[in-house]
Amino acid sequence: MTTMAMATRALVSATTSATRATVATVTTIATTNSKLPRKGHTHDYG
């Protein structure tokens, strides 16, 4: 029971950390993109 609780807690902690990292990355990318000059296209891949 204790081992299961510890494993669950570790999993939740890892998932939370990964989610926060993803949100931070997406936020950073969105902020960077909003500061870039527009070239007439919303998506400009090269």
Secondary structure, 3 states (H helix, E strand, C coil): CHHHHHHHHHHHHHHHHHHHHHHHHHHHHHHHHHHCCCCCCCCCCC
